[in-house]
Amino acid sequence: MSTTQPQSQPQTQTGQGRLPDDTGAFAWLRALGPRGRRAFAGAFGGFALDSYDYFTLPLSMVAISAYFSLDHGQTGLLTTVTLVVSAIGGALAGILADRIGRVKALMVTVTTYAVFTVACGFAPNYETLLVFRALQGLGFGGEWAVGAILVAEYATARHRGRTLGAVQSSWAAGWALAVIVYTVVFHFLDPDTAWRVMFWTGALPALLIVYVRRNVSDAPEAAKRRTSSSGRGSFSAIFRGDLLRITVFATLLSTGVQGGYYTLATWVPTYLKTERGLTVVGTGGYLAFLISGAFIGYLTGGYLTDRIGRKRNITLFAALSAAGILAYTSIPEGSNGLLLVLGFPLGFCMSAIFSGFGSFLSELYPTAVRGTGQGFTYNSGRAVGAFLPTLVGFLSDSWGVGGALVFGAAGYGLAVAALSGLPETRGRELV
C-alpha cells in the first residue's frame, strides 16, 4: 500500500476535484497572468498611439490640401504612400520580432512612427511631407503585427480571440483621441497652423517606450522555442511548402478587408465636410458615433471569433460592412440625422471584422516565422488595399466622394473569397 498522502485540494475546487472554469467577463484578462497583462498594456498603448498618429493625416487632410493647393488625387496619395511603405515596415518588423524578440521590435516600431509623425509637422512642401509620411509608414506597418504576436503568445487558445480583439479595440481609442485633439486644435488655431500642431502631438508615443522597456517581456515559452530554432525570421520560409498557400491567401484576405477599411477611414471626414457641409465640431460629433461603434465592434468581434470561429466572424462582418458602405453613401441630402445614426453600425461592422485578425494570423504560422508571416501578410495586404483610397481620390473629382466610396465595398468581397484557401484555426495552441 502506498504511503503517499493525497495533496490537499484548494477551496475553490468542485466536488470532482477540478477547478471551476473562469467564465467571468474578464476571464481572458486574468488568464494572461501578471506578465501577460503588462504585455497587453504595452501592445494596447502602442496600437492606440499608432492609430492616433495615423489619423492625424485624414483629419487634417482638408487643411493640408488647401495649404499646398492639392487636388484629391495628390491628397489620396499621402495615405497610399503611408500604407504601401507600411508593407516594407511590417515585413522588416516581423523579421526583427522573430530574430531579436517581440518587445525589442515593438520599441523600434513605436519610435519610428513617432519620430516621423512629428517630422511631418515641419514639412515645408508637399514633396517633403510625402517623404516623411512614407517613412512614418515604416513604423506604422510593424507595430500592430509585433504587438499582436506578443500578446497572442501569452493568451490561451480559449480566450485568444477576445484578448486580441481587446488589443484591436485600442485602434478606436487612438482614433477617438485624435478626433478630440483635432476638434480642440482646429477650433482655436487657424488651419494653416493647426495641421502642423496635429502632427507635433505625435510625440506622445515616447512615453510608451519608457513603460515597455521597464515592464514588458516576451512570453517565456514562446521565446525559448523561437531562439532554439535555426530558421527563425526566414523570409523565404513563408513562401515554401504548405506556408506558401497560407501566405498568398492571407495576403488576399488582408488586402480586401483593409482596402475597404482605409477607404472609409481616409475619406469619410472629407465627405462629411465637403458634401455634407459639416463644421469641424459637427464632423467630430458624427465621427464620435462611428468611433463608438468601432470600439464596441472590436470587443464584440473578439468574443464572436472565439464562439463561431475565425472564418465565420470575418465572413459575417465583411457582408455587413459592404452593405453599410452602400447604405451610408446612399442617404439623400437633408437627412444628416440618418447619417448620424448609421455611423454607429457602420463603425461596428467595419471594426468587428478585424477582431479575429490578430489571433487568426498568429495561429496560421509556427513560432519561428510567426512574426515574419504575420508582418508580411497583414501589411502587404494593407499596401495593395491602399490603392483603393487613391482610386477614390481620383474618381471623386467626377463622381463625388460619396459616389466613389462604394468601391470600398468591393474589398470585402475579395476578403470572403480569400477565406476559401485558409483553414479554421480556432482552438489552436501556439506553444
N, C-alpha and C positions, 0 to 999 in steps of 0.2 A: 504494500500500500504506500502510495506516495505521501510523504510528509509535508509536501509543499502546500502552504496555505493560500487560499484564493485571495487575490488583491481586493481591497475594499473598493466598492463602486461609488462614484460621485453621486451626490444627492439628486443631480439633475437627470439621472438615467431613468429609463422606463422600466416597467416590470420585467421586460425581456432582456435587460442588461444592455440596451442600446440607447445611445444618446439621442434625444429627440431632434428632429430636423429643425433648423433655424429657418422659419418661414416669415419672419418679420419683414417690414418694408425695407429695412436697411441691412438685411442679411448679407447682401452682396458686399457691402462695405466692411462689415465685421469679418467676413471670410478672408479679406485681404491681409489681415494682421497688421501690426504696427508699421513694419517696413513697407508693406504694400500700400497702406494708407498715405504714407509720406510720398511714395512714388505717384500715387493717384493725384495728390495735391500739386506736385510738380508738373505732371502732364496736363492737368486741368488748367493750371495757370498759364503754362506755355501755349496751349492751344487757344485759350481765351485772348491772350495778347497777340497771338498770331492773327486771329480774327480781327482784333482791333486795328492792327497795323494794315491789314488788307483793306478794310473798309474805309480807311482814310481817303483812298482814291475815289471809289464810287460816290461817296458823299460829297466830295469836293469837285466832282467832275464838271459841273456846270461852271463853277468859278474858274477852274483851270482852263477850260475850253475858251471862255471869254478872255482870260488874261493873255493866252498865247494865240488867240484867234484861230482855233482849230475847228475842223469840220467833224462830223460824227465818226467818220472812218478813222481819223487820226486819234480821236479820243478813245475809241474802242481798242485801238492798237496798244494803248497804255496797259489795258487789262490783259490783252492777249500775250504781250511780251512777258508780263509777270508770270502768267500761267505756263507759257512754253518753257521759259527758263527754269520754272519750278520742277520740270521733269528731270533736268540735269541735277538740280539741287536734291531732289528726292532720291534719285539713284545713288548719288555720292553719299548722302546721309545714310542711306540703307547699308551701303558697303561699310561705312565708318562704324555704324552700330554693330555690325557683325564682327568687325576687326578690333575696335578699341572699346566696345561696350556701349550700352544704351544711354547711360547717364552722360558720359563724356560727349557723345554725339548730340544729345539733346542740348547741352550747353553751347556747342558750336553753332547749331542751327538758330537758337534764340538770339545769340549775339549777332549773327549775320543779318537776320531780318530787322533787328532793332537799329543797327548802325546805318543801314541803307535807307530805312524809312525816314530817319532824321535827315539824312543827306538830301532826300527828295525836296525837303523844305527850303533848301538853299539853291535849288536848280535855277540858273539864270535864263534858260531857254528850254524849248520843248525837247530838243535832242538830248540834252543833259538829263532832263527828267526821265526820258525814255531809258537811258542807260542805267541810272540809279534804280529805277523801278525794276529793271531786268535783274540787277544784282540783288535787290531785295527778294526776288523770286527764288534765289538760291537757298536762302534760309527758310523762307515761307514753304517751299516744297518739301523740305526734310522734316520739319518739326512734328507734324501730325503722325507720320509713319513711325518715327522713333518713339514718340510718347505713347502711341497706341501699343506698340510691341512691349515697351517697358511695363505697362500695366497689365497687358494680356498675359504675360508670363508670371505674374503674381496671382491672377484671378483663377478661380476654379472653373472647370468646364460648365458646371451647372449655372453659374452666375456670370459667365464671361460676357454674354450679350448685354445684360443690364449694366455691368461695370463699364464696358466700353461705350455704351450709349450715354452713360452719365458723363464720361470724358468728352464725348462728342457734343454734349449739351453746352459745354463751355464756349463753343463757337457762337451760340446765341448770346451768351453773357458778354463776350467781347464785342459782338455786333451792337448790343444794346448800349454798352459803354461808349462806343464810337458815336452812336446817334445822339446820346446825351451831350457829349463833348461838342459834337458838331452843332447842335442846336444852340448851345451857350456861346461858342466861339463865333459862329456866323451871325448871331443876334447882336453881339457887342462890337464886332470888328467889321471893317469893310471887306468884301470878298477877296480883293487883291492881297490882303494880309492874312485873312482867316485861313485860306487853304494852306499857307505855309505853316501857320501855327498848328494846324491839324497834324501835319507830318512831324513837327518837332515834338509833339506829345508822344510820338512813337518810341521815345527813350524809356518809357515805363518798364519794358522787359528787363532792364538792367537790374532791377530789384529782385526779379525772379532768379537770376543767375546765382545770386548770393545764397538764396534758400536752397536751390538744387545742389549746389556744391557742398553745403554743410550737412544736408539732411537726407539726400536720396541716394540709393544704391541699387545696382542691378539685382534681379531675383537670383539668389544663390545657386539653386539647382540648374536653372537655365544658363547662367553664366559659366558654370562648371562644364556643362555639356558643350556650350559654344566654344570655349577655349580649348577643349580637348579634341576638337575637330580640325583636321588638316585642311579641309576645304571651305572654311568659313569665309564669308564675304566674297565668294567667287561669282562674278557677274555672269560668266559663261554657264555656270551650273544651272541657272534658272531657264536656260534655253536648251537643255539636254534631257533626253528620256521623257518620263512622264511629266516633268515640270514644264516642258515646252508648251503642251496643250493648256496647262493651268495658266501660264504666263500670258498667252495670247488671249484667252477668253476673259481672264481677269482684267486685262487692259481694255478690252472692248466694253466690259461692264462699267469700268470706271469712266471711260470716255462718254458713254451715254448719260450716266447719272450726273456727272459733273458738267457736261455740256449744257444740260437743262438747268442745273442749279445756277451756274455762273452767268448764264444769260439773264436770269431773273435778278440775281444779286447785283449785277452790273448796271442794268438798265431801268429797273423799277424806280429808283429815286429820280432819274431824269424824266421818266414817263409821267410821274406824279407832278413834277414841276412844269414841264413844257406842254403836256397835252391835257392835264387836269387842272393846271393853273394854281397849284397849292403853294403856299408860302413856306419858308423854312420851318416854322413851327408846325404848320399843317402837315408837311411832309413827315416830320418827326413823329407826329401823332399817328399817322397812317402806318408808318413803319413799326411803331410800337405794337400794333395788332399783329403784324407779320412776324415780328421777332418773338412775341409771346407765344404765338402758335408754334414757332420753330423750337423754342425751349421745351415745351410740353411734348412736341413731336419727337424730339430726341429721346426723352425719357420713356415715352410710350413705345417707340420703335425698339428701344433696347429691351424692354420687357417682352414684346411680341417676338423678337428674334430668338429668344430663349424658349418661348412657348410653341411657336408654329414652325420654327426653322429659319435659317438664313435666307434661303432662296424664296420661300413663300412671302416673307416680310418684304423683300425687295420688289417682288412682282406686284404685290398689293399696292404699295405706295408709289410705284412707277406709274401704274394706271391712274391712280387718284391725282398724282402730280400733273400728269399730262392734261387730265380733264380740268384741273384747277387753273392751269395757264390759259386754256381756251375760254373758260368762264370769266376769268379776271379781266382779260383783254377785250371781251365782248360786251362789257357793261356799257350801256348808252350814256351819252353826255347828260349831265344833270343828275346822275344817280350816284354821286360820290358817297352817299350813305351806304349803299350796297357795296361799293368798292371797299369801304372801311370794314364791313362785316366779313366779306370774302377773304380779306387779308389773313385772318386767323387760320382758317382751314388750309389756305394755300401754304402758309409758313409751316403748318403742322405736317402736311404731307411731304413737302419737298425736303424736310429735315428728317422725318422718321425713316426715310429710305436709307439715310447714311448711318443710322444707329448700328446696323449689322456689319458695316464695312470693317471696323476695327477688328472684331472677332473673326469674321469670315476670312479676310486676307491673312490674318495671323495663323489661322488653322490650316490654310492651304499649303504652307511651306514648312519644311523641317527647320529646327533651331539654327543650324549652321548658316542657312541662307534666308532666314525669315526677314531680316531687315532689308536685305538686297531685293528679295521678291516683292515685299510689300511696298518698299520705297519706289521701285521701278513701276509696278503696275498701277498704283494709285496716281502717281504723278505724271506718268506718260499718258494715262487716260485724261488727266486734267489738262495736259498740254494740247492734246488733239482736240478735246472738247472746247478748249479756249477759243478756237476759231469761230465758234458759234456767236459769242459776243461781238466779234469783229464783223461777221456777216450781218448781224442785226444792225450794227452801226452804219454800214454802207447802205443797207436796204431801207433804213429808217428815213433817209433823205427823200425817198419817193413813196414809201409805204406808210410812213409814220412809225414812231417807236412801238406803239401798241400793236400795229399790224405785224411788224417784224418779229415781235416777241414770240409769236406762235411757233417759230422754228425751234424754240426750246423744247417743245413737246416731242419733237422727233427724236431727241436724245434719249428719252425714256423708253421709246420703242426699241432702240438699239440695245439698251440695258437688259430688257426682258429677253431678247433673242440671245444675248451672250450667256445667259444663265444655263442654256441647254448644254453648254460644254463644260460646266463646273459641277463638282459633287456637292452634296449636302454635308456640312461639317459639324452640325450641332452635336454637342457632347464629346467632341474630340479632345483628348488630353494633349497638352503641349510638351510636357516633360514627364 
